[in-house]
Amino acid sequence: MLIAAVPRVQIPVEEALRLFNYDQIFLCLGTVITFAGLVAAVVCILRRKADPLLLWFALFSILYGVRLVVRHQPTWQLHSQSRLVLWLTIGLGYLVPIPAYLFFKELNLFHRIGRILLYAVAPILIVLSLLTLVTGPHYQIANIYTLVVSISLIVAAVELALDRSVSRETRLIQQGLILFIVGALYENLADFVHTIPYFNVEPFAFLVLLVVLGTVAARRTLAREQQLRTIENELDIAQRIQRSILPTASPVSDFFEVATQYQPMTAVAGDFYEYISLRNEEVALFIADVSGHGVPAALIASMVKAVAASLRAVADDPAEVLRRMNGSLCGNVQGQFVTAAYVYLNSESGELRYSAAAHPPMLWLRENTILPIEENGLLLGAFDFADYTTKTLPLRHGDRILLYTDGMLEAESTAGEEFGVERLASLLRDNRDLSAEECARSMMKTVMQWSAAQSDDLTVMVCDYRNEFAGATA
């Protein structure tokens, strides 16, 4: 059903022109305030993380600005607007203080008294708004609104004026807010006590508050951007440092061909690998995965690198390497842990020695058969009593071994299905005719294509044994 228009009131042309000229400045103010609220709302929507401060500011500004614009439309002054517009404007206008209170609560400007006041006033304003939207505007409702808001403004102004334990920026916001409260309080009292002369100062006070908030927000944004640039520079340095602790080239040997593919999840990662090339006839391979991601995991990985570099004297004893590494890490990893696998290969003795610490099993490809090799002890850095054992196996020409981190197994498809060890083993078998480098690259590419989104660091290491005159019957 259409809402009938309020009966028109005849106003002289001179008076109408005076009203229009008077309203122009408030229309501009309302438009600026509404636009500021809309910009804040757009920024709030585009941000990845919800920002309550921005949300309440947007609602406060939009409701206040729209109410100001509507109230200073010529149809409002000439009493020719529809009842629907009238009811909506006044009814929704009663809700303006609620996002305002919530906004300043997020700024921690209101303490215990202010918060109690917020929870007491908000339900009253909601009831007044609903009554107006249902039954229409009434002087009694308007008087209750003016009284409630005036009391809350007085309490808020007193609390802000007495609070001295604030920063310089917060003090600036306090001053702008007190100015707005005084302006709003004056208008509310002028509406309630008709002997007080009426001046429409509240919109100007609100504009000053908006400028203050914009200034503080701009300062904080610039400071935040500077912090982000500093963090980005530090992460870039950390990434270069971490890259520098990884091997720059594969071991050079007539008997072993080694290739590794490494794909960190973030700028810095917790996966780590190392080659210990002792001489042409022997090589040791080490791979580790630090729990977590980012800078903390990368720092632990650097510690692992330092420890590994000091264990060359026992490089041919995988269990002893892990035992000493665990002793060095215990008490120094701040609640994080490390899984690791270490394999030593010797072409003269034609044997492989393998030990691991809670790491996914090594995969051994011999001809067309995949053999999972598992010789696991406890996590590195978690238990000082942990012990490790070495498994010794004979090598045969053409053997290929695969070391990897659990990110390769746990990569999930869009359907939430993990890649798993069986697919990884099949992939190793399918790529048996490729070189070690091509095989490692193909396996990394396949896993990344499988994964809907990378959720962990990925490392895969392939080692081929080439010795046509040894281990032929092993």
Salt bridges, closest charged atoms under 4 A:
GLU15 OE2 - ARG18 NH2 2.66
ASP23 OD1 - HIS72 ND1 2.86
ASP163 OD2 - HIS111 NE2 2.80
GLU169 OE1 - ARG220 NE 3.02
GLU202 OE2 - ARG67 NH2 3.61
ASP236 OD2 - ARG240 NH1 2.23
GLU274 OE2 - LYS305 NZ 2.64
GLU281 OE1 - ARG279 NH1 2.93
GLU282 OE2 - ARG279 NE 2.76
GLU320 OE1 - ARG323 NH1 2.32
GLU320 OE2 - ARG324 NE 2.83
GLU348 OE1 - ARG279 NH2 2.89
GLU351 OE2 - ARG353 NH2 2.67
GLU367 OE2 - ARG396 NH1 3.66
GLU375 OE1 - LYS391 NZ 3.91
ASP387 OD1 - ARG323 NE 2.82
ASP399 OD2 - ARG366 NH2 2.62
GLU417 OE2 - ARG423 NH2 2.64
GLU437 OE2 - ARG441 NH2 3.03
ASP456 OD1 - HIS293 ND1 3.62
ASP464 OD1 - ARG400 NE 2.57
ASP464 OD2 - ARG466 NH2 3.22
